[in-house]
Amino acid sequence: MAASELQAESDGVLKQPVGTLLAELGVNASEKGYDFSIFTNFAKVFSLVGDVKVRPPVP
């Protein structure tokens, strides 16, 4: 639902969503401070990336 609303508000910039939009936020506290992280599949859902083949790194 959120993906469809984002696409509608983008004035044609974003393509039709092709999956479920996911977002993950993380917070980790340590003695040195806080670490924040974020993950989203925004580019994949809105077809902003092509068919990128992922290969393991070469040693």
All heavy atoms as TSV, in Angstrom:
chain	resi	resn	atom	element	x	y	z
A	1	MET	N	N	0.824	-1.181	0.000
A	1	MET	CA	C	0.000	0.000	0.000
A	1	MET	C	C	0.879	1.259	0.000
A	1	MET	O	O	0.627	2.179	-0.760
A	1	MET	CB	C	-0.912	-0.012	1.209
A	1	MET	CG	C	-1.950	1.069	1.183
A	1	MET	SD	S	-3.220	0.716	2.388
A	1	MET	CE	C	-3.165	2.181	3.333
A	2	ALA	N	N	1.900	1.284	0.838
A	2	ALA	CA	C	2.782	2.443	0.884
A	2	ALA	C	C	3.521	2.609	-0.441
A	2	ALA	O	O	3.721	3.723	-0.913
A	2	ALA	CB	C	3.777	2.319	2.035
A	3	ALA	N	N	3.917	1.491	-1.069
A	3	ALA	CA	C	4.624	1.558	-2.346
A	3	ALA	C	C	3.744	2.180	-3.422
A	3	ALA	O	O	4.204	2.998	-4.218
A	3	ALA	CB	C	5.087	0.164	-2.765
A	4	SER	N	N	2.491	1.815	-3.457
A	4	SER	CA	C	1.564	2.382	-4.444
A	4	SER	C	C	1.365	3.877	-4.222
A	4	SER	O	O	1.289	4.647	-5.180
A	4	SER	CB	C	0.220	1.661	-4.375
A	4	SER	OG	O	0.363	0.313	-4.721
A	5	GLU	N	N	1.299	4.296	-2.967
A	5	GLU	CA	C	1.142	5.721	-2.667
A	5	GLU	C	C	2.386	6.506	-3.063
A	5	GLU	O	O	2.285	7.608	-3.597
A	5	GLU	CB	C	0.829	5.907	-1.186
A	5	GLU	CG	C	-0.548	5.397	-0.806
A	5	GLU	CD	C	-0.857	5.584	0.664
A	5	GLU	OE1	O	-0.247	6.468	1.299
A	5	GLU	OE2	O	-1.700	4.843	1.161
A	6	LEU	N	N	3.569	5.945	-2.793
A	6	LEU	CA	C	4.808	6.615	-3.202
A	6	LEU	C	C	4.871	6.759	-4.716
A	6	LEU	O	O	5.266	7.801	-5.232
A	6	LEU	CB	C	6.026	5.833	-2.705
A	6	LEU	CG	C	6.325	5.916	-1.218
A	6	LEU	CD1	C	7.399	4.901	-0.841
A	6	LEU	CD2	C	6.776	7.314	-0.852
A	7	GLN	N	N	4.491	5.709	-5.437
A	7	GLN	CA	C	4.519	5.748	-6.895
A	7	GLN	C	C	3.543	6.790	-7.417
A	7	GLN	O	O	3.854	7.547	-8.328
A	7	GLN	CB	C	4.190	4.361	-7.461
A	7	GLN	CG	C	4.453	4.208	-8.948
A	7	GLN	CD	C	3.300	4.674	-9.816
A	7	GLN	OE1	O	2.145	4.616	-9.414
A	7	GLN	NE2	N	3.621	5.141	-10.997
A	8	ALA	N	N	2.362	6.868	-6.838
A	8	ALA	CA	C	1.359	7.834	-7.279
A	8	ALA	C	C	1.824	9.276	-7.043
A	8	ALA	O	O	1.559	10.155	-7.867
A	8	ALA	CB	C	0.042	7.581	-6.549
A	9	GLU	N	N	2.530	9.519	-5.955
A	9	GLU	CA	C	2.995	10.867	-5.623
A	9	GLU	C	C	4.275	11.255	-6.374
A	9	GLU	O	O	4.696	12.404	-6.319
A	9	GLU	CB	C	3.243	10.981	-4.118
A	9	GLU	CG	C	1.978	10.900	-3.288
A	9	GLU	CD	C	1.071	12.098	-3.490
A	9	GLU	OE1	O	1.583	13.218	-3.658
A	9	GLU	OE2	O	-0.155	11.898	-3.499
A	10	SER	N	N	4.898	10.315	-7.087
A	10	SER	CA	C	6.177	10.595	-7.736
A	10	SER	C	C	6.042	11.281	-9.091
A	10	SER	O	O	7.042	11.564	-9.740
A	10	SER	CB	C	6.965	9.294	-7.915
A	10	SER	OG	O	6.415	8.517	-8.953
A	11	ASP	N	N	4.838	11.529	-9.547
A	11	ASP	CA	C	4.594	12.179	-10.842
A	11	ASP	C	C	5.270	11.433	-11.993
A	11	ASP	O	O	5.859	12.041	-12.887
A	11	ASP	CB	C	5.063	13.637	-10.821
A	11	ASP	CG	C	4.239	14.495	-9.876
A	11	ASP	OD1	O	3.028	14.231	-9.738
A	11	ASP	OD2	O	4.802	15.420	-9.266
A	12	GLY	N	N	5.226	10.109	-11.957
A	12	GLY	CA	C	5.752	9.304	-13.044
A	12	GLY	C	C	7.228	8.972	-12.971
A	12	GLY	O	O	7.750	8.294	-13.846
A	13	VAL	N	N	7.926	9.458	-11.944
A	13	VAL	CA	C	9.353	9.174	-11.811
A	13	VAL	C	C	9.581	7.707	-11.459
A	13	VAL	O	O	10.453	7.051	-12.010
A	13	VAL	CB	C	10.005	10.093	-10.753
A	13	VAL	CG1	C	11.441	9.703	-10.496
A	13	VAL	CG2	C	9.903	11.541	-11.185
A	14	LEU	N	N	8.784	7.193	-10.532
A	14	LEU	CA	C	8.908	5.798	-10.112
A	14	LEU	C	C	8.001	4.915	-10.952
A	14	LEU	O	O	6.883	5.299	-11.284
A	14	LEU	CB	C	8.533	5.644	-8.635
A	14	LEU	CG	C	9.374	6.423	-7.637
A	14	LEU	CD1	C	8.816	6.259	-6.238
A	14	LEU	CD2	C	10.821	5.985	-7.691
A	15	LYS	N	N	8.497	3.727	-11.296
A	15	LYS	CA	C	7.683	2.768	-12.033
A	15	LYS	C	C	6.712	2.087	-11.086
A	15	LYS	O	O	6.774	2.272	-9.870
A	15	LYS	CB	C	8.588	1.720	-12.683
A	15	LYS	CG	C	9.554	2.313	-13.693
A	15	LYS	CD	C	10.446	1.243	-14.260
A	15	LYS	CE	C	11.465	1.845	-15.213
A	15	LYS	NZ	N	12.393	0.847	-15.723
A	16	GLN	N	N	5.814	1.272	-11.638
A	16	GLN	CA	C	4.871	0.521	-10.811
A	16	GLN	C	C	5.639	-0.405	-9.874
A	16	GLN	O	O	6.611	-1.037	-10.280
A	16	GLN	CB	C	3.943	-0.319	-11.685
A	16	GLN	CG	C	2.843	0.482	-12.361
A	16	GLN	CD	C	1.841	0.990	-11.354
A	16	GLN	OE1	O	1.838	2.172	-11.050
A	16	GLN	NE2	N	0.992	0.134	-10.854
A	17	PRO	N	N	5.222	-0.501	-8.604
A	17	PRO	CA	C	5.907	-1.401	-7.680
A	17	PRO	C	C	5.734	-2.856	-8.114
A	17	PRO	O	O	4.672	-3.253	-8.579
A	17	PRO	CB	C	5.233	-1.132	-6.334
A	17	PRO	CG	C	3.967	-0.411	-6.635
A	17	PRO	CD	C	4.126	0.231	-7.969
A	18	VAL	N	N	6.815	-3.645	-7.967
A	18	VAL	CA	C	6.788	-5.039	-8.393
A	18	VAL	C	C	6.942	-5.990	-7.211
A	18	VAL	O	O	7.292	-7.143	-7.397
A	18	VAL	CB	C	7.888	-5.332	-9.441
A	18	VAL	CG1	C	7.602	-4.596	-10.729
A	18	VAL	CG2	C	9.256	-4.980	-8.903
A	19	GLY	N	N	6.689	-5.539	-6.030
A	19	GLY	CA	C	6.805	-6.396	-4.851
A	19	GLY	C	C	6.419	-5.619	-3.608
A	19	GLY	O	O	5.898	-4.508	-3.676
A	20	THR	N	N	6.695	-6.229	-2.483
A	20	THR	CA	C	6.389	-5.611	-1.201
A	20	THR	C	C	7.573	-4.754	-0.767
A	20	THR	O	O	8.715	-5.198	-0.781
A	20	THR	CB	C	6.135	-6.703	-0.145
A	20	THR	OG1	O	5.074	-7.533	-0.596
A	20	THR	CG2	C	5.752	-6.093	1.183
A	21	LEU	N	N	7.281	-3.530	-0.384
A	21	LEU	CA	C	8.310	-2.603	0.076
A	21	LEU	C	C	8.681	-2.944	1.515
A	21	LEU	O	O	7.815	-3.024	2.386
A	21	LEU	CB	C	7.797	-1.162	-0.018
A	21	LEU	CG	C	8.765	-0.051	0.340
A	21	LEU	CD1	C	9.962	-0.060	-0.593
A	21	LEU	CD2	C	8.060	1.291	0.272
A	22	LEU	N	N	9.968	-3.172	1.758
A	22	LEU	CA	C	10.459	-3.512	3.080
A	22	LEU	C	C	11.390	-2.428	3.587
A	22	LEU	O	O	12.125	-1.829	2.815
A	22	LEU	CB	C	11.227	-4.835	3.055
A	22	LEU	CG	C	10.485	-6.059	2.562
A	22	LEU	CD1	C	11.445	-7.241	2.459
A	22	LEU	CD2	C	9.340	-6.400	3.488
A	23	ALA	N	N	11.358	-2.204	4.885
A	23	ALA	CA	C	12.300	-1.282	5.529
A	23	ALA	C	C	12.649	-1.861	6.892
A	23	ALA	O	O	11.786	-2.361	7.604
A	23	ALA	CB	C	11.692	0.104	5.691
A	24	GLU	N	N	13.924	-1.800	7.213
A	24	GLU	CA	C	14.399	-2.332	8.488
A	24	GLU	C	C	15.331	-1.317	9.115
A	24	GLU	O	O	16.271	-0.835	8.472
A	24	GLU	CB	C	15.144	-3.637	8.231
A	24	GLU	CG	C	15.690	-4.300	9.466
A	24	GLU	CD	C	16.424	-5.578	9.119
A	24	GLU	OE1	O	15.821	-6.478	8.523
A	24	GLU	OE2	O	17.621	-5.659	9.444
A	25	LEU	N	N	15.077	-0.969	10.352
A	25	LEU	CA	C	15.911	-0.029	11.093
A	25	LEU	C	C	16.560	-0.773	12.242
A	25	LEU	O	O	15.926	-1.616	12.876
A	25	LEU	CB	C	15.077	1.128	11.649
A	25	LEU	CG	C	14.326	1.971	10.626
A	25	LEU	CD1	C	13.400	2.936	11.331
A	25	LEU	CD2	C	15.299	2.713	9.738
A	26	GLY	N	N	17.807	-0.455	12.531
A	26	GLY	CA	C	18.506	-1.107	13.633
A	26	GLY	C	C	19.263	-0.107	14.477
A	26	GLY	O	O	19.780	0.881	13.977
A	27	VAL	N	N	19.305	-0.384	15.769
A	27	VAL	CA	C	20.057	0.430	16.716
A	27	VAL	C	C	20.829	-0.522	17.616
A	27	VAL	O	O	20.277	-1.486	18.130
A	27	VAL	CB	C	19.126	1.314	17.577
A	27	VAL	CG1	C	19.929	2.124	18.579
A	27	VAL	CG2	C	18.285	2.217	16.714
A	28	ASN	N	N	22.109	-0.248	17.780
A	28	ASN	CA	C	22.950	-1.061	18.637
A	28	ASN	C	C	23.691	-0.134	19.593
A	28	ASN	O	O	24.357	0.808	19.158
A	28	ASN	CB	C	23.940	-1.876	17.795
A	28	ASN	CG	C	24.766	-2.805	18.646
A	28	ASN	OD1	O	24.296	-3.320	19.649
A	28	ASN	ND2	N	26.013	-3.021	18.244
A	29	ALA	N	N	23.563	-0.382	20.881
A	29	ALA	CA	C	24.248	0.435	21.881
A	29	ALA	C	C	25.507	-0.283	22.341
A	29	ALA	O	O	25.491	-1.485	22.581
A	29	ALA	CB	C	23.329	0.691	23.063
A	30	SER	N	N	26.596	0.464	22.443
A	30	SER	CA	C	27.847	-0.081	22.953
A	30	SER	C	C	28.470	0.941	23.904
A	30	SER	O	O	27.933	2.031	24.107
A	30	SER	CB	C	28.799	-0.401	21.803
A	30	SER	OG	O	29.245	0.777	21.187
A	31	GLU	N	N	29.612	0.591	24.449
A	31	GLU	CA	C	30.286	1.514	25.359
A	31	GLU	C	C	30.777	2.769	24.640
A	31	GLU	O	O	30.936	3.819	25.244
A	31	GLU	CB	C	31.459	0.811	26.030
A	31	GLU	CG	C	31.042	-0.295	26.971
A	31	GLU	CD	C	32.230	-1.012	27.597
A	31	GLU	OE1	O	33.368	-0.530	27.448
A	31	GLU	OE2	O	32.007	-2.044	28.240
A	32	LYS	N	N	31.024	2.656	23.335
A	32	LYS	CA	C	31.536	3.784	22.551
A	32	LYS	C	C	30.436	4.680	22.008
A	32	LYS	O	O	30.710	5.757	21.493
A	32	LYS	CB	C	32.376	3.271	21.391
A	32	LYS	CG	C	33.618	2.554	21.834
A	32	LYS	CD	C	34.414	2.086	20.638
A	32	LYS	CE	C	35.661	1.361	21.076
A	32	LYS	NZ	N	36.448	0.891	19.939
A	33	GLY	N	N	29.192	4.238	22.050
A	33	GLY	CA	C	28.099	5.050	21.524
A	33	GLY	C	C	27.024	4.179	20.906
A	33	GLY	O	O	26.818	3.040	21.319
A	34	TYR	N	N	26.374	4.702	19.891
A	34	TYR	CA	C	25.282	4.008	19.230
A	34	TYR	C	C	25.619	3.790	17.748
A	34	TYR	O	O	26.245	4.636	17.124
A	34	TYR	CB	C	23.987	4.822	19.310
A	34	TYR	CG	C	23.473	4.976	20.719
A	34	TYR	CD1	C	23.777	6.101	21.474
A	34	TYR	CD2	C	22.677	3.996	21.294
A	34	TYR	CE1	C	23.316	6.244	22.766
A	34	TYR	CE2	C	22.206	4.130	22.584
A	34	TYR	CZ	C	22.531	5.253	23.312
A	34	TYR	OH	O	22.067	5.383	24.594
A	35	ASP	N	N	25.192	2.663	17.226
A	35	ASP	CA	C	25.297	2.373	15.805
A	35	ASP	C	C	23.884	2.298	15.241
A	35	ASP	O	O	23.029	1.616	15.808
A	35	ASP	CB	C	26.000	1.033	15.556
A	35	ASP	CG	C	27.441	1.030	16.028
A	35	ASP	OD1	O	28.117	2.068	15.864
A	35	ASP	OD2	O	27.884	-0.004	16.553
A	36	PHE	N	N	23.657	2.988	14.150
A	36	PHE	CA	C	22.358	2.977	13.491
A	36	PHE	C	C	22.517	2.341	12.110
A	36	PHE	O	O	23.513	2.577	11.427
A	36	PHE	CB	C	21.808	4.402	13.332
A	36	PHE	CG	C	21.545	5.078	14.642
A	36	PHE	CD1	C	22.490	5.936	15.180
A	36	PHE	CD2	C	20.365	4.855	15.324
A	36	PHE	CE1	C	22.262	6.564	16.384
A	36	PHE	CE2	C	20.124	5.482	16.532
A	36	PHE	CZ	C	21.076	6.333	17.073
A	37	SER	N	N	21.536	1.559	11.706
A	37	SER	CA	C	21.570	0.959	10.370
A	37	SER	C	C	20.173	0.980	9.768
A	37	SER	O	O	19.170	1.043	10.477
A	37	SER	CB	C	22.095	-0.480	10.433
A	37	SER	OG	O	21.226	-1.285	11.210
A	38	ILE	N	N	20.126	0.951	8.439
A	38	ILE	CA	C	18.851	0.939	7.730
A	38	ILE	C	C	19.004	0.056	6.487
A	38	ILE	O	O	20.061	0.029	5.864
A	38	ILE	CB	C	18.394	2.354	7.337
A	38	ILE	CG1	C	17.005	2.309	6.720
A	38	ILE	CG2	C	19.386	3.021	6.416
A	38	ILE	CD1	C	16.359	3.662	6.534
A	39	PHE	N	N	17.968	-0.684	6.185
A	39	PHE	CA	C	17.920	-1.488	4.972
A	39	PHE	C	C	16.554	-1.285	4.333
A	39	PHE	O	O	15.538	-1.218	5.016
A	39	PHE	CB	C	18.099	-2.978	5.277
A	39	PHE	CG	C	17.728	-3.850	4.107
A	39	PHE	CD1	C	18.616	-4.032	3.061
A	39	PHE	CD2	C	16.485	-4.446	4.024
A	39	PHE	CE1	C	18.262	-4.805	1.961
A	39	PHE	CE2	C	16.122	-5.220	2.940
A	39	PHE	CZ	C	17.013	-5.404	1.904
A	40	THR	N	N	16.526	-1.188	3.011
A	40	THR	CA	C	15.275	-1.134	2.276
A	40	THR	C	C	15.482	-1.728	0.888
A	40	THR	O	O	16.587	-1.712	0.357
A	40	THR	CB	C	14.716	0.304	2.166
A	40	THR	OG1	O	13.458	0.258	1.500
A	40	THR	CG2	C	15.658	1.222	1.435
A	41	ASN	N	N	14.434	-2.264	0.336
A	41	ASN	CA	C	14.492	-2.806	-1.024
A	41	ASN	C	C	13.805	-1.846	-2.006
A	41	ASN	O	O	13.269	-2.251	-3.015
A	41	ASN	CB	C	13.861	-4.195	-1.084
A	41	ASN	CG	C	12.390	-4.193	-0.738
A	41	ASN	OD1	O	11.878	-3.223	-0.180
A	41	ASN	ND2	N	11.704	-5.274	-1.054
A	42	PHE	N	N	13.869	-0.560	-1.716
A	42	PHE	CA	C	13.208	0.483	-2.494
A	42	PHE	C	C	13.583	0.415	-3.975
A	42	PHE	O	O	12.716	0.448	-4.846
A	42	PHE	CB	C	13.594	1.852	-1.914
A	42	PHE	CG	C	12.888	3.012	-2.540
A	42	PHE	CD1	C	11.689	3.454	-2.032
A	42	PHE	CD2	C	13.431	3.672	-3.633
A	42	PHE	CE1	C	11.035	4.540	-2.604
A	42	PHE	CE2	C	12.785	4.749	-4.213
A	42	PHE	CZ	C	11.585	5.179	-3.688
A	43	ALA	N	N	14.881	0.314	-4.275
A	43	ALA	CA	C	15.333	0.311	-5.674
A	43	ALA	C	C	14.807	-0.907	-6.429
A	43	ALA	O	O	14.443	-0.811	-7.597
A	43	ALA	CB	C	16.848	0.361	-5.731
A	44	LYS	N	N	14.760	-2.046	-5.777
A	44	LYS	CA	C	14.283	-3.261	-6.436
A	44	LYS	C	C	12.769	-3.207	-6.668
A	44	LYS	O	O	12.284	-3.580	-7.730
A	44	LYS	CB	C	14.636	-4.482	-5.592
A	44	LYS	CG	C	14.306	-5.783	-6.253
A	44	LYS	CD	C	14.807	-6.955	-5.426
A	44	LYS	CE	C	14.499	-8.253	-6.137
A	44	LYS	NZ	N	14.993	-9.406	-5.370
A	45	VAL	N	N	12.024	-2.722	-5.690
A	45	VAL	CA	C	10.561	-2.663	-5.802
A	45	VAL	C	C	10.132	-1.724	-6.919
A	45	VAL	O	O	9.187	-2.011	-7.651
A	45	VAL	CB	C	9.928	-2.231	-4.454
A	45	VAL	CG1	C	8.453	-1.918	-4.612
A	45	VAL	CG2	C	10.120	-3.323	-3.415
A	46	PHE	N	N	10.831	-0.610	-7.087
A	46	PHE	CA	C	10.453	0.370	-8.099
A	46	PHE	C	C	11.273	0.233	-9.378
A	46	PHE	O	O	11.317	1.142	-10.195
A	46	PHE	CB	C	10.557	1.785	-7.536
A	46	PHE	CG	C	9.514	2.065	-6.491
A	46	PHE	CD1	C	9.860	2.141	-5.160
A	46	PHE	CD2	C	8.186	2.218	-6.834
A	46	PHE	CE1	C	8.907	2.388	-4.189
A	46	PHE	CE2	C	7.228	2.462	-5.884
A	46	PHE	CZ	C	7.587	2.545	-4.554
A	47	SER	N	N	11.955	-0.895	-9.559
A	47	SER	CA	C	12.715	-1.206	-10.777
A	47	SER	C	C	13.736	-0.123	-11.119
A	47	SER	O	O	13.897	0.241	-12.284
A	47	SER	CB	C	11.770	-1.432	-11.949
A	47	SER	OG	O	10.894	-2.491	-11.678
A	48	LEU	N	N	14.436	0.382	-10.112
A	48	LEU	CA	C	15.458	1.389	-10.359
A	48	LEU	C	C	16.794	0.745	-10.699
A	48	LEU	O	O	17.708	1.412	-11.157
A	48	LEU	CB	C	15.624	2.294	-9.133
A	48	LEU	CG	C	14.383	3.091	-8.736
A	48	LEU	CD1	C	14.666	3.896	-7.473
A	48	LEU	CD2	C	13.926	3.997	-9.852
A	49	VAL	N	N	16.908	-0.552	-10.464
A	49	VAL	CA	C	18.122	-1.287	-10.823
A	49	VAL	C	C	17.739	-2.367	-11.816
A	49	VAL	O	O	16.652	-2.924	-11.769
A	49	VAL	CB	C	18.793	-1.931	-9.582
A	49	VAL	CG1	C	19.338	-0.878	-8.663
A	49	VAL	CG2	C	17.858	-2.849	-8.853
A	50	GLY	N	N	18.644	-2.643	-12.735
A	50	GLY	CA	C	18.394	-3.690	-13.727
A	50	GLY	C	C	18.614	-5.065	-13.124
A	50	GLY	O	O	18.725	-5.238	-11.916
A	51	ASP	N	N	18.704	-6.038	-13.978
A	51	ASP	CA	C	18.974	-7.399	-13.544
A	51	ASP	C	C	20.458	-7.522	-13.222
A	51	ASP	O	O	21.263	-7.907	-14.059
A	51	ASP	CB	C	18.576	-8.413	-14.625
A	51	ASP	CG	C	17.082	-8.430	-14.844
A	51	ASP	OD1	O	16.350	-8.119	-13.882
A	51	ASP	OD2	O	16.647	-8.739	-15.969
A	52	VAL	N	N	20.802	-7.161	-12.021
A	52	VAL	CA	C	22.187	-7.186	-11.585
A	52	VAL	C	C	22.493	-8.575	-11.041
A	52	VAL	O	O	21.815	-9.057	-10.144
A	52	VAL	CB	C	22.443	-6.113	-10.499
A	52	VAL	CG1	C	23.867	-6.198	-9.977
A	52	VAL	CG2	C	22.125	-4.742	-11.038
A	53	LYS	N	N	23.495	-9.203	-11.614
A	53	LYS	CA	C	23.915	-10.513	-11.133
A	53	LYS	C	C	24.880	-10.311	-9.968
A	53	LYS	O	O	25.855	-9.580	-10.084
A	53	LYS	CB	C	24.613	-11.300	-12.248
A	53	LYS	CG	C	23.769	-11.496	-13.487
A	53	LYS	CD	C	22.642	-12.454	-13.218
A	53	LYS	CE	C	21.872	-12.697	-14.501
A	53	LYS	NZ	N	20.605	-13.279	-14.338
A	54	VAL	N	N	24.596	-10.953	-8.878
A	54	VAL	CA	C	25.454	-10.853	-7.698
A	54	VAL	C	C	26.366	-12.057	-7.673
A	54	VAL	O	O	25.914	-13.194	-7.757
A	54	VAL	CB	C	24.598	-10.801	-6.417
A	54	VAL	CG1	C	25.495	-10.753	-5.194
A	54	VAL	CG2	C	23.666	-9.608	-6.453
A	55	ARG	N	N	27.675	-11.790	-7.620
A	55	ARG	CA	C	28.659	-12.850	-7.577
A	55	ARG	C	C	29.473	-12.723	-6.301
A	55	ARG	O	O	29.677	-11.607	-5.818
A	55	ARG	CB	C	29.594	-12.768	-8.778
A	55	ARG	CG	C	28.888	-13.053	-10.098
A	55	ARG	CD	C	29.851	-13.033	-11.235
A	55	ARG	NE	N	30.217	-11.628	-11.477
A	55	ARG	CZ	C	31.176	-11.221	-12.281
A	55	ARG	NH1	N	31.886	-12.091	-12.922
A	55	ARG	NH2	N	31.422	-9.947	-12.467
A	56	PRO	N	N	29.948	-13.826	-5.775
A	56	PRO	CA	C	30.799	-13.730	-4.586
A	56	PRO	C	C	32.106	-13.027	-4.931
A	56	PRO	O	O	32.573	-13.097	-6.060
A	56	PRO	CB	C	31.039	-15.183	-4.180
A	56	PRO	CG	C	30.693	-15.999	-5.371
A	56	PRO	CD	C	29.742	-15.182	-6.201
A	57	PRO	N	N	32.694	-12.335	-3.955
A	57	PRO	CA	C	33.956	-11.638	-4.224
A	57	PRO	C	C	35.075	-12.624	-4.549
A	57	PRO	O	O	35.110	-13.734	-4.036
A	57	PRO	CB	C	34.237	-10.883	-2.928
A	57	PRO	CG	C	33.374	-11.505	-1.902
A	57	PRO	CD	C	32.240	-12.152	-2.603
A	58	VAL	N	N	35.974	-12.198	-5.388
A	58	VAL	CA	C	37.123	-13.017	-5.769
A	58	VAL	C	C	38.171	-12.915	-4.674
A	58	VAL	O	O	38.521	-11.798	-4.259
A	58	VAL	CB	C	37.696	-12.539	-7.118
A	58	VAL	CG1	C	38.924	-13.334	-7.479
A	58	VAL	CG2	C	36.640	-12.622	-8.194
A	59	PRO	N	N	38.684	-14.037	-4.188
A	59	PRO	CA	C	39.693	-13.969	-3.109
A	59	PRO	C	C	41.001	-13.366	-3.581
A	59	PRO	O	O	41.343	-13.368	-4.706
A	59	PRO	CB	C	39.879	-15.425	-2.686
A	59	PRO	CG	C	39.220	-16.274	-3.718
A	59	PRO	CD	C	38.356	-15.383	-4.552
